[in-house]
Amino acid sequence: MADTILSIETSVWNYLKAKGLPEKSIASVMGNIEAESSFDPTEVESGNSIGFGLCQWSFGRRTQLESYGKDLVHQEDFLWAELSGQNLAITHADYQWINKSPYLTNTQFMAGSGSIDDLTTAFCFCWERPNVDLAHLDRRIQQANAFFTQFTGTGGGTVDPPPDPTTDGDFYTKLLTTTYNVNQLSAAQITFLKTLSIKDSVKMIFSFNHNKKQIGTNYVGSHLTFDTNTYIINSVRSNGDVVLSNGENVCYNYINPKFIKANS
């Protein structure tokens, strides 16, 4: 278990380092994560089951995370989106930093301006925003300083790409083992779905995203016109939905496999 935790800690450090976040700020994030979940991405809040994951996302933020994906890769992407304001459409996240006096601003945090103690405190109360009486700020600060000592000078480079279902058997299993309701997919559709591989070319017929906005369709009066563009399969979500992209479009389309067909 200790090796697993160290691996997750290293993954988070390397991810944020590759994003360009200063080391003091990374350590501050990690000190908060340790206090929230002890770096267990599957952690569910004890007692009430409200919080989930590395950062114990709760309520609307948890719903948004789970609509994006619950594994470590998705949690890291989601954390970064909420913190930086980048890739919000892709991750289903909202920018979550709230500047509050007397704490450091998001601009200062992203620049690593201030001590680790101040950075950790700011991340706690401006981003995590726990119950003040249960924040355990001393633990967060102590752990942040320890992570800085442990990891400083390591990591960097580019962020690893999302898992590739063609090489990561566990990830691809999400697609292959998803149980689809017979009212949603016909036997022929299921058979076709399970023949797909990453980067296959497919067409999307129709779908809704998590906010129930149409993707790839246009209203003409009261009628729908269907998208016949070609999409590439990028990945598979934990619920079996397929993530598609269209050319240089950075907004992925999360769809039920019912609505895709071979590009022929």
C-alpha positions in Angstrom: 0.0 0.0 0.0 2.9 2.4 0.8 4.3 1.8 -2.7 0.9 2.6 -4.2 0.6 5.8 -2.2 4.1 6.9 -3.2 3.3 6.2 -6.8 0.2 8.4 -6.7 2.0 11.1 -4.9 4.7 11.0 -7.6 2.1 11.1 -10.3 0.4 14.2 -8.8 3.8 15.9 -8.3 4.9 15.1 -11.9 1.6 16.1 -13.4 1.5 19.5 -11.7 5.3 20.1 -12.4 4.7 19.4 -16.1 1.9 21.9 -16.1 4.4 24.5 -14.9 3.1 25.0 -11.4 6.0 26.1 -9.0 7.2 23.5 -6.6 6.1 25.3 -3.5 2.6 25.5 -4.9 2.6 21.8 -5.9 3.7 20.9 -2.4 0.9 23.0 -1.0 -1.6 21.2 -3.1 -0.2 17.8 -2.0 -0.3 18.8 1.6 -4.0 19.5 1.2 -4.6 16.2 -0.6 -2.9 14.2 2.1 -5.2 15.8 4.7 -8.3 15.2 2.6 -7.8 11.6 1.3 -4.3 10.4 2.2 -3.8 10.1 -1.6 -6.5 7.5 -2.0 -8.3 8.4 -5.3 -11.1 6.0 -4.3 -11.7 7.5 -0.9 -15.3 8.2 0.1 -15.9 10.5 3.0 -16.5 8.6 6.2 -19.8 9.1 8.0 -21.8 10.8 5.3 -20.3 9.6 2.0 -20.5 13.1 0.6 -16.9 13.6 -0.4 -15.0 11.6 -3.0 -11.5 11.2 -4.4 -8.1 12.8 -3.8 -9.6 16.2 -3.0 -12.8 14.9 -1.5 -14.9 16.7 -4.1 -18.5 17.0 -2.9 -22.0 18.1 -4.0 -21.9 19.7 -7.4 -18.2 19.5 -7.8 -18.3 15.7 -7.2 -21.1 15.4 -9.8 -19.0 17.2 -12.3 -16.0 15.1 -11.6 -17.9 11.9 -12.0 -19.4 13.0 -15.2 -15.9 13.4 -16.5 -14.3 10.3 -15.0 -13.2 9.0 -11.6 -9.8 7.4 -12.2 -6.5 9.1 -11.2 -5.9 10.6 -14.7 -9.3 12.2 -14.7 -9.0 13.5 -11.1 -5.6 15.2 -12.0 -7.1 16.8 -15.1 -10.2 17.9 -13.1 -8.1 19.4 -10.2 -6.0 21.4 -12.7 -9.1 22.7 -14.5 -10.7 23.9 -11.3 -7.4 25.5 -10.2 -6.2 27.1 -13.4 -9.5 27.6 -15.3 -8.1 25.7 -18.3 -9.9 22.9 -20.2 -13.2 23.5 -18.4 -15.4 22.4 -21.2 -13.4 19.1 -21.6 -13.4 18.2 -17.9 -17.0 19.4 -17.1 -15.4 21.5 -14.3 -15.9 25.1 -13.1 -13.1 27.4 -12.0 -13.2 27.1 -8.3 -10.6 29.4 -6.7 -12.3 32.2 -4.7 -9.9 35.0 -3.7 -10.5 35.8 -0.1 -8.7 38.3 2.2 -6.2 37.9 3.8 -5.1 34.8 1.8 -2.9 34.8 -1.3 -4.7 35.3 -4.6 -4.9 32.7 -7.4 -2.4 34.7 -9.4 0.0 34.6 -6.4 -0.6 30.9 -5.9 0.0 30.0 -9.5 3.3 32.0 -9.4 4.4 30.3 -6.2 4.6 33.7 -4.4 4.8 33.3 -0.7 5.8 30.7 1.8 4.7 27.1 1.7 2.7 27.8 4.8 0.9 30.7 3.2 0.4 28.8 -0.1 -1.1 25.8 1.7 -3.4 28.0 3.7 -4.6 29.8 0.6 -5.3 26.6 -1.3 -7.2 25.2 1.7 -9.5 28.1 2.2 -9.8 29.5 -1.3 -10.0 26.2 -3.3 -10.7 23.3 -1.0 -12.9 25.4 1.3 -13.5 22.8 4.1 -15.4 23.4 7.3 -13.0 25.8 9.1 -13.4 23.9 12.4 -12.5 20.6 10.7 -9.8 21.9 8.4 -6.7 20.5 10.3 -4.6 23.3 8.8 -1.5 22.3 10.9 -1.5 18.9 9.3 -1.8 20.3 5.8 1.1 22.7 6.4 3.3 20.1 7.9 2.6 17.6 5.1 3.2 20.3 2.4 6.6 21.2 3.8 7.5 17.4 4.0 6.4 17.0 0.3 8.6 19.9 -0.7 11.6 18.4 1.0 10.8 15.0 -0.5 10.1 16.0 -4.1 11.8 19.3 -4.9 14.0 19.1 -7.9 12.3 16.1 -9.3 9.8 15.6 -12.1 9.0 17.8 -15.0 8.8 17.2 -18.7 5.4 16.8 -20.4 2.2 15.5 -19.0 1.6 11.8 -19.8 -1.2 11.3 -22.3 -4.4 9.6 -21.1 -4.3 5.8 -21.0 -4.5 4.1 -24.4 -7.1 1.3 -24.5 -5.0 -0.5 -27.1 -2.1 -0.9 -24.6 -3.8 -0.6 -21.2 -5.9 -3.7 -20.7 -7.5 -2.5 -17.5 -8.6 0.8 -19.1 -10.0 -0.9 -22.2 -11.9 -3.3 -20.0 -14.2 -0.4 -19.1 -15.5 -0.6 -22.6 -15.5 -4.3 -23.0 -17.2 -5.1 -19.7 -19.8 -2.3 -19.5 -23.3 -3.8 -19.2 -25.6 -1.9 -21.6 -29.4 -2.0 -21.1 -31.0 -3.9 -23.9 -33.4 -1.0 -24.3 -30.4 1.2 -25.1 -28.4 -1.0 -27.4 -29.3 -3.8 -29.7 -27.2 -7.0 -29.8 -25.8 -5.8 -33.2 -24.8 -2.5 -31.7 -23.1 -4.1 -28.8 -21.2 -6.5 -31.1 -20.1 -3.5 -33.2 -19.1 -1.5 -30.1 -16.8 -4.2 -28.8 -14.9 -4.3 -32.1 -13.8 -0.7 -31.8 -10.2 0.3 -30.9 -8.7 3.6 -30.0 -8.2 6.0 -32.9 -10.8 4.2 -35.0 -12.8 6.5 -37.3 -16.5 6.6 -36.5 -19.5 8.8 -37.1 -21.8 10.3 -34.4 -25.5 10.2 -35.0 -26.8 12.1 -32.0 -26.1 12.6 -28.3 -26.5 14.8 -25.3 -23.7 16.0 -23.0 -23.9 16.2 -19.3 -25.7 19.5 -19.4 -28.3 18.2 -21.9 -27.0 20.5 -24.6 -27.1 19.0 -28.1 -23.7 17.9 -29.5 -23.2 17.9 -33.3 -26.8 18.8 -34.1 -28.7 21.9 -35.2 -32.3 22.8 -34.9 -34.1 23.7 -38.1 -37.5 24.9 -36.9 -38.7 22.0 -34.7 -36.6 19.4 -36.5 -33.1 18.1 -35.8 -30.4 17.8 -38.4 -27.9 15.0 -37.6 -24.2 15.4 -37.5 -22.4 13.2 -40.1 -18.9 14.4 -39.3 -16.1 11.9 -38.8 -14.8 11.6 -35.2 -11.8 9.8 -33.7 -12.1 7.7 -30.6 -9.8 9.2 -27.9 -10.6 7.2 -24.8 -13.4 5.3 -22.9 -15.0 6.6 -19.8 -15.5 4.5 -16.7 -19.2 4.0 -17.5 -18.4 2.8 -21.0 -19.2 6.0 -22.9 -16.8 6.8 -25.7 -14.8 10.0 -25.9 -14.6 11.4 -29.4 -12.8 14.4 -31.0 -13.3 16.0 -34.3 -10.1 17.3 -36.0 -8.5 20.1 -34.0 -11.6 20.5 -31.9 -10.5 20.4 -28.2 -14.0 19.9 -26.9 -14.4 16.2 -26.6 -17.9 14.7 -27.2 -18.9 12.2 -24.5 -21.5 10.0 -26.1 -23.4 6.8 -25.5 -22.1 4.2 -27.9 -25.7 3.8 -29.1 -25.1 6.9 -31.2 -22.0 6.0 -33.2 -21.5 3.9 -36.3 -18.6 2.9 -38.5 -17.3 5.5 -40.8 -18.0 3.8 -44.1 
